[in-house]
Amino acid sequence: MMDIEEIKHMLFHALTEESLEARLDEAKSQQEVYGILQELPYFTLSLEEFQQGIEAMQNEAE
């Protein structure tokens, strides 16, 4: 399992992927976002890691 910094790094890159931007903007749930990100060849996070990363990024933004 990756550490939280690696998870956040991968998430940041995946969430800013221009080719997915429009679809990510329309996603209605974390599950939907996760499904879209799984299409990226480098996105290897488990759902649990994805959720931990999102939570960590939200906590930093507060």
Secondary structure as UniProt FT lines:
FT   HELIX           4..15
FT   HELIX           18..20
FT   HELIX           21..26
FT   HELIX           30..37
FT   TURN            38..39
FT   TURN            41..42
FT   HELIX           47..61
//
